[in-house]
Amino acid sequence: MTKKNRHKFRRPANLSLKRKTASSRLTVPFFALLGATLIGAAIFFNFLAPNETQSSIDWSVQGVTTRHEYQYDDLKDDGEFADPQQEDQELPEAYAPREPEITRMSDTIKSGDTPSTLLEGHLGLPEIYSLCNESKDFYPLDNLRAGQPWTMIYSNKALIGLEYEIDSNERLVVSLTDSGYEFRREAIPYETETKTVSGVVESSLFGAVTTAGESEELALRLGNVFAYDVDFTRDLRTGDTFKVIIEKKSREGKFVGYGQLAAASFTNQGQTYYAYQYTDKKGNTAYYDEKGRPLRKAFLKSPLPFTRISSGYSMSRLHPILKYRRPHQGIDYAAPTGTPISTVADGIIAQVGSNKSQGRFVRVIHSNGYETIYNHMSKFAKVSKKGAKVKQGATIGYVGSTGYATGPHLDFRMRQNGKLINPLKLKTMPADPIASKEMPAFKAVVAAYKAQLEEPVQSAKLEQAPAPNP
């Protein structure tokens, strides 16, 4: 090949190289212009509307970065958390699961209320019947009593539970679950505080107790403790004093009643009687005097405490209705209609009946040939069935004016070996005293309260009582 031809062959290559150089020169300005445009747009949107233009991608990148920092910075070489609390760290509030809203709706049972009327709209009739049937082993819901508290419990407006207060000490709790009903009986929780209450009788024990700022319930409790030694119908005198150490119960700061009566004293006509509550090793609880002798006697002093005697025992009394004289071998106690009548001793109900003279009456037979008769009742108690066993102090009926009666009262009579006797002249022996092996424990109870009970009572007052030493 000649030199001239070699020159012609290389020329196209030189021309091609020059075209490539020209293209590169155009590319650089293009990318520079594009970059400036992007930077300008970023600056524009960042300053004018940062919140609106914040990209979800930015948050995702930030979350990934945070997660990696958490994983690598907080882990030890062996893979465990450097900070133990990190392992139990709660989710942010925005992501935490919401607790269900629990609502309690409470009311009292009204006359005529039934499970069907109370649960209508919450449960179907088959479910209500099933609920009542299954509750019988714990407490029959068919026996709802007017005046008792009733609570319905909701979770996010769905019924999940029921509560019914059976009495002042116990309630029925029902849980409604996906698998059915769950029942239990539990003690009602109370706040308790031991107090010492004392007072002076001016006209009645009720008046003395209320003057001390307490409920009439306390007068009844006190009267029942000393009913074997003091006849509050005949024996009470102005100036008599009492002192009692008792638990006061409250719920949500509101007084609801009294608990255990630990000890008490009552001074009647100059003679002081003491009562200490003691529970023996067999679980039997009773009241004893300071020497360990039981206060409980075979017979109560009266079937109606805190009432007056309107007519006494007599072999010749002008009958207020028949208008001629005849024996009245009983004690008449005047009391309002409906006042509960207590049997004066343990026994068996021998007769429940009614006639023109006695009206509605109950006859109870006791040990050692004694029997008692209770006349002119307005109605009988549920326990008053022939052959039923009754404990001393049990309510067997209510004061009325049936039969030959000019007003509401109880005609109380007593027989011994078939012969009518004057109940007010009956002398009874107390039950067995505390066993000698239990006397040390009983004396410890007496020592815990005796000093307080022996302090003189100046006037009605309320003071704190320390708890006894264990």
C-alpha positions in Angstrom: 0.0 0.0 0.0 1.3 3.5 -0.9 1.8 6.3 1.5 -1.0 8.2 -0.1 -3.5 5.4 0.4 -2.5 5.0 4.1 -3.4 8.6 4.7 -6.8 8.2 3.1 -7.6 5.2 5.3 -6.9 6.9 8.7 -9.0 10.0 7.9 -12.4 8.6 8.7 -11.1 7.5 12.1 -10.0 11.0 12.8 -13.3 12.3 11.7 -15.1 9.8 14.0 -13.0 10.8 17.0 -13.9 14.5 16.6 -17.7 13.6 16.6 -17.4 11.8 19.9 -15.7 14.7 21.5 -18.5 17.1 20.4 -21.2 14.8 21.9 -19.4 14.7 25.4 -19.3 18.4 25.4 -23.1 18.6 25.0 -23.7 15.9 27.7 -22.0 17.7 30.6 -24.1 20.9 30.4 -27.2 18.8 30.2 -26.6 17.0 33.4 -25.5 20.1 35.2 -28.8 21.8 34.2 -30.8 18.8 35.3 -29.0 18.7 38.7 -29.6 22.4 39.3 -33.3 22.0 38.5 -33.6 19.1 41.0 -31.8 21.0 43.7 -33.9 24.1 43.1 -37.1 22.0 43.3 -36.0 20.4 46.6 -35.2 23.8 48.1 -38.5 25.2 46.9 -40.6 22.5 48.4 -38.6 22.2 51.6 -39.1 25.8 52.5 -42.6 26.4 51.3 -44.5 23.2 52.4 -42.3 20.8 54.4 -45.1 19.0 56.1 -47.2 18.5 53.0 -44.3 17.2 51.0 -42.8 14.9 53.6 -42.5 11.7 51.9 -43.7 8.4 53.3 -40.4 7.0 51.9 -38.5 9.3 54.2 -40.3 7.9 57.2 -39.7 4.4 56.0 -36.0 5.1 55.7 -35.9 6.7 59.1 -37.7 3.6 60.6 -35.2 1.3 59.0 -32.3 3.4 60.3 -33.8 3.5 63.8 -34.4 -0.2 63.8 -30.8 -1.0 62.8 -29.5 1.4 65.4 -31.6 -0.3 68.1 -30.5 -3.8 67.0 -26.8 -3.1 66.9 -26.3 -0.6 69.6 -28.4 -2.3 72.3 -27.2 -5.9 71.7 -24.2 -7.4 73.4 -21.8 -9.6 71.5 -23.7 -12.7 72.5 -27.0 -11.4 71.0 -28.6 -10.5 74.4 -30.0 -7.0 75.2 -27.4 -4.7 76.9 -30.2 -3.1 78.8 -32.6 -5.7 80.4 -35.5 -3.1 80.4 -35.3 -2.8 76.6 -36.6 -6.3 76.3 -39.8 -5.4 78.2 -40.2 -2.0 76.6 -43.8 -1.2 75.9 -45.1 -0.2 72.5 -45.7 3.5 71.9 -49.1 4.6 73.1 -50.4 5.0 69.6 -49.8 1.3 68.9 -50.8 -0.2 72.4 -54.0 -2.2 72.4 -57.0 -0.5 74.1 -58.4 -1.9 77.3 -62.1 -2.8 77.1 -64.4 -0.2 78.8 -66.0 -1.8 81.9 -69.2 -0.3 83.2 -71.1 -1.2 86.4 -74.8 -0.3 86.6 -76.2 -0.8 90.2 -79.7 -0.6 91.5 -81.9 -2.3 94.1 -84.5 -5.0 93.5 -88.0 -3.6 93.3 -91.2 -5.4 94.2 -92.2 -7.6 91.2 -88.7 -7.7 89.7 -87.7 -11.1 88.2 -84.7 -12.3 86.3 -86.7 -12.1 83.1 -87.7 -8.4 83.6 -84.2 -7.5 84.8 -82.4 -9.2 81.9 -84.8 -8.5 79.1 -83.0 -7.1 76.1 -79.7 -8.5 77.3 -80.4 -12.3 77.2 -83.0 -14.4 75.4 -85.6 -16.3 77.4 -83.9 -19.6 76.9 -80.6 -18.1 78.2 -82.4 -16.6 81.2 -84.1 -19.9 82.1 -80.7 -21.7 81.8 -79.1 -19.1 84.0 -81.7 -19.5 86.7 -81.5 -23.3 86.5 -77.7 -23.4 86.9 -77.7 -20.8 89.7 -79.7 -23.0 92.0 -76.6 -24.8 93.4 -75.2 -21.5 94.6 -78.3 -19.3 95.1 -81.7 -19.5 93.3 -82.2 -16.3 91.3 -85.9 -16.9 91.6 -85.6 -15.8 95.3 -84.6 -12.1 94.6 -85.7 -10.0 97.5 -86.9 -6.4 97.2 -84.5 -3.9 98.5 -81.3 -6.0 97.9 -78.6 -4.4 95.7 -78.3 -5.7 92.1 -75.4 -4.9 89.7 -75.0 -5.5 86.0 -71.5 -5.4 84.5 -70.8 -4.5 80.9 -67.7 -4.6 78.6 -68.1 -2.3 75.6 -71.9 -2.4 76.2 -72.0 -6.2 76.2 -73.3 -7.8 79.4 -70.5 -9.9 81.0 -71.5 -10.3 84.7 -74.0 -10.0 87.4 -73.8 -9.4 91.2 -76.6 -9.9 93.7 -76.2 -9.2 97.5 -77.8 -12.2 99.2 -77.6 -10.5 102.6 -75.4 -8.0 104.4 -72.5 -10.5 104.5 -72.5 -12.4 101.2 -73.1 -11.9 97.5 -73.6 -14.0 94.4 -71.3 -13.3 91.5 -72.1 -14.5 88.0 -69.7 -14.3 85.0 -71.0 -14.7 81.5 -68.4 -16.3 79.3 -68.3 -17.8 75.8 -68.4 -21.3 77.3 -71.4 -20.6 79.6 -72.0 -19.2 83.2 -69.7 -19.2 86.1 -71.1 -18.8 89.7 -69.5 -18.2 93.1 -70.5 -16.8 96.5 -68.1 -14.5 98.1 -68.0 -12.3 101.3 -68.9 -8.7 100.8 -65.7 -6.6 101.5 -66.0 -4.0 104.2 -63.7 -1.5 105.9 -63.9 -2.2 109.7 -62.9 0.0 112.6 -63.1 -1.0 116.3 -64.8 1.6 118.5 -65.8 2.0 122.1 -69.3 3.4 122.6 -70.7 4.4 126.0 -73.8 6.1 127.2 -76.1 6.9 130.1 -79.8 5.9 130.1 -82.2 8.7 130.6 -85.5 7.1 129.5 -84.6 4.1 127.3 -81.7 2.1 126.0 -82.6 3.2 122.4 -82.4 6.9 123.4 -79.1 6.4 125.2 -77.6 4.7 122.1 -78.8 7.3 119.6 -77.6 10.1 121.9 -74.2 8.5 121.6 -74.4 8.9 117.8 -75.1 5.3 117.0 -77.8 3.3 115.3 -80.7 1.6 117.0 -79.3 -1.6 115.7 -76.6 -1.3 118.4 -79.4 -1.1 121.1 -80.8 -4.3 119.9 -77.4 -6.0 119.8 -76.7 -4.9 123.4 -80.1 -5.9 124.6 -79.7 -9.4 123.1 -76.4 -9.9 124.9 -77.8 -9.0 128.3 -81.3 -10.4 127.8 -80.6 -13.3 130.2 -79.7 -11.0 133.1 -81.6 -7.7 132.5 -85.3 -7.5 131.7 -85.3 -4.3 129.6 -89.1 -4.1 129.9 -89.2 -3.9 133.8 -85.7 -3.4 135.2 -84.3 -0.4 133.3 -83.7 2.8 135.4 -82.6 6.3 134.7 -78.8 6.5 135.3 -78.1 3.0 134.1 -75.0 3.0 131.9 -73.5 0.9 129.2 -70.2 0.5 127.4 -69.6 -1.6 124.3 -66.5 -2.4 122.2 -67.7 -3.2 118.7 -66.6 -3.2 115.0 -68.2 -0.6 112.8 -68.4 -1.5 109.1 -68.4 0.8 106.1 -68.3 0.7 102.3 -66.8 3.5 100.3 -66.7 5.6 103.4 -70.4 5.1 104.3 -71.5 3.4 107.5 -73.4 0.3 106.8 -73.7 -1.6 110.1 -71.9 -3.3 112.9 -69.6 -6.3 113.0 -68.3 -8.3 115.9 -69.3 -7.2 119.4 -66.1 -8.0 121.3 -67.0 -7.0 124.8 -69.6 -5.0 126.7 -70.7 -3.9 130.2 -74.1 -2.8 131.5 -74.8 -1.3 134.9 -78.4 -1.8 136.0 -79.6 -0.4 139.4 -76.0 -0.4 140.6 -75.1 -3.9 139.5 -72.7 -4.2 136.6 -72.8 -7.1 134.2 -69.9 -8.0 131.8 -69.9 -9.8 128.5 -66.8 -11.1 126.7 -67.1 -12.9 123.4 -65.0 -16.0 123.2 -64.7 -18.8 120.6 -63.5 -22.1 121.9 -61.3 -24.7 120.1 -64.4 -26.4 118.7 -65.4 -23.1 117.0 -68.4 -22.4 119.3 -68.8 -18.7 120.0 -70.7 -17.3 123.0 -70.6 -14.5 125.6 -69.3 -15.1 129.1 -68.9 -13.0 132.3 -65.4 -12.2 133.7 -65.3 -15.6 135.5 -66.0 -17.7 132.4 -69.6 -18.4 133.1 -71.9 -18.2 130.1 -74.5 -15.4 129.9 -76.8 -17.7 128.0 -79.5 -19.2 130.2 -82.1 -21.9 129.5 -84.7 -19.1 129.1 -84.7 -15.5 128.0 -86.1 -13.0 130.4 -88.7 -11.9 127.8 -89.9 -12.8 124.3 -90.2 -9.1 123.4 -87.3 -6.9 124.5 -87.9 -3.1 125.0 -91.6 -3.3 125.4 -93.9 -2.6 128.4 -96.0 -5.0 130.3 -99.7 -4.0 129.9 -101.1 -6.8 132.1 -99.4 -9.1 134.5 -100.0 -12.6 135.9 -103.2 -12.7 137.9 -105.7 -15.3 139.2 -108.5 -12.7 139.0 -108.6 -10.1 136.3 -111.5 -8.2 134.7 -111.5 -9.3 131.1 -111.5 -6.1 128.9 -113.8 -7.8 126.3 -115.9 -10.4 128.2 -116.4 -7.9 131.2 -116.1 -10.5 134.0 -113.3 -11.6 136.2 -111.3 -14.7 135.4 -107.7 -15.9 135.8 -105.1 -14.3 133.5 -102.2 -16.7 133.8 -99.8 -15.0 131.4 -97.9 -11.8 130.7 -99.2 -9.2 128.2 -96.6 -7.3 126.4 -97.9 -4.2 124.5 -96.0 -3.7 121.2 -96.7 -2.4 117.7 -98.3 -4.7 115.2 -95.6 -6.6 113.3 -93.0 -6.6 116.2 -91.0 -9.9 116.0 -91.7 -12.4 118.7 -88.8 -14.6 119.9 -89.0 -18.1 121.4 -87.5 -17.9 124.9 -85.6 -21.3 124.7 -84.6 -24.0 122.3 -87.5 -26.3 121.5 -89.8 -28.0 119.0 -93.0 -26.4 117.7 -95.8 -28.5 118.9 -98.8 -26.5 117.6 -99.5 -23.7 115.1 -103.1 -22.7 115.1 -105.9 -20.2 115.5 -109.1 -19.9 117.5 -111.7 -17.4 118.6 -110.0 -16.6 122.0 -106.2 -16.9 121.3 -106.3 -15.8 117.8 -103.2 -17.0 115.9 -100.9 -18.8 118.3 -97.8 -20.9 118.5 -97.0 -23.5 121.2 -93.4 -24.6 121.7 -92.2 -27.5 123.9 -88.9 -27.4 125.7 -86.7 -29.7 127.8 -87.5 -30.6 131.5 -91.2 -30.4 131.0 -91.5 -26.7 130.0 -93.6 -25.3 127.2 -94.5 -21.8 126.1 -97.5 -20.3 124.3 -97.5 -17.1 122.2 -101.0 -15.7 121.5 -102.7 -13.0 119.4 -100.2 -13.0 116.5 -100.8 -11.0 113.4 -99.0 -13.6 111.3 -96.6 -16.6 111.7 -93.0 -16.7 110.8 -91.9 -19.1 108.0 -90.2 -21.4 110.5 -93.4 -21.9 112.4 -94.4 -25.4 111.2 -95.5 -28.2 113.4 -92.5 -30.3 114.3 -89.9 -27.7 113.4 -86.9 -27.3 115.7 -86.2 -23.7 116.8 -83.3 -22.1 118.6 -83.6 -19.7 121.5 -84.2 -16.2 120.1 -85.6 -17.4 116.8 -88.5 -15.4 115.4 -91.7 -17.5 115.4 -94.3 -14.8 114.7 -95.3 -11.2 114.9 -97.3 -9.1 117.3 -101.0 -8.6 116.4 -104.5 -8.3 117.8 -106.2 -11.4 116.6 -108.7 -13.3 118.9 -109.9 -11.6 122.1 -107.7 -8.5 122.1 -108.4 -4.8 122.3 -105.1 -3.8 120.7 -101.8 -5.2 119.5 -100.0 -7.1 122.1 -98.5 -10.6 123.0 -100.1 -12.8 125.5 -97.1 -14.9 126.7 -97.7 -18.0 128.8 -95.6 -20.8 130.3 -96.3 -24.3 131.6 -94.2 -26.6 133.7 -95.3 -30.2 133.7 -98.6 -29.2 132.3 -99.3 -26.5 134.9 -99.4 -22.7 134.1 -96.7 -20.8 136.0 -95.7 -17.1 136.3 -92.9 -16.6 133.7 -91.5 -13.6 135.6 -90.7 -15.8 138.7 -88.8 -18.5 136.8 -85.3 -19.1 138.0 -83.0 -20.8 135.5 -79.5 -22.1 135.6 -76.8 -21.0 133.1 -75.1 -23.4 130.7 -71.8 -25.0 131.3 -68.8 -22.6 132.0 -65.6 -22.5 129.9 -63.5 -25.6 130.2 -60.5 -25.3 132.5 -58.0 -26.0 129.7 -59.3 -23.0 127.8 -59.3 -20.6 130.7 -55.8 -19.1 129.9 -56.9 -18.1 126.5 -60.2 -16.7 127.8 -58.4 -14.7 130.5 -56.2 -13.1 127.8 -59.4 -11.9 126.1 -60.7 -10.5 129.4 -57.4 -8.7 130.0 -57.5 -7.0 126.6 -60.8 -5.3 127.3 -61.5 -5.2 131.0 -59.7 -1.9 131.8 -61.7 -0.1 129.1 -65.0 -1.5 130.4 -64.3 -0.6 134.0 -63.6 3.1 133.2 -66.5 5.2 134.6 -69.0 6.5 132.1 -69.4 10.2 132.4 -71.7 10.8 129.5 -72.5 9.5 126.0 -69.3 9.5 124.1 -67.4 7.9 121.2 -63.8 6.9 121.5 -61.2 4.8 119.7 -60.6 1.3 121.1 -57.2 -0.4 120.7 -57.2 -3.9 119.2 -56.5 -6.7 121.7 -53.1 -8.3 122.0 -52.8 -11.4 119.9 
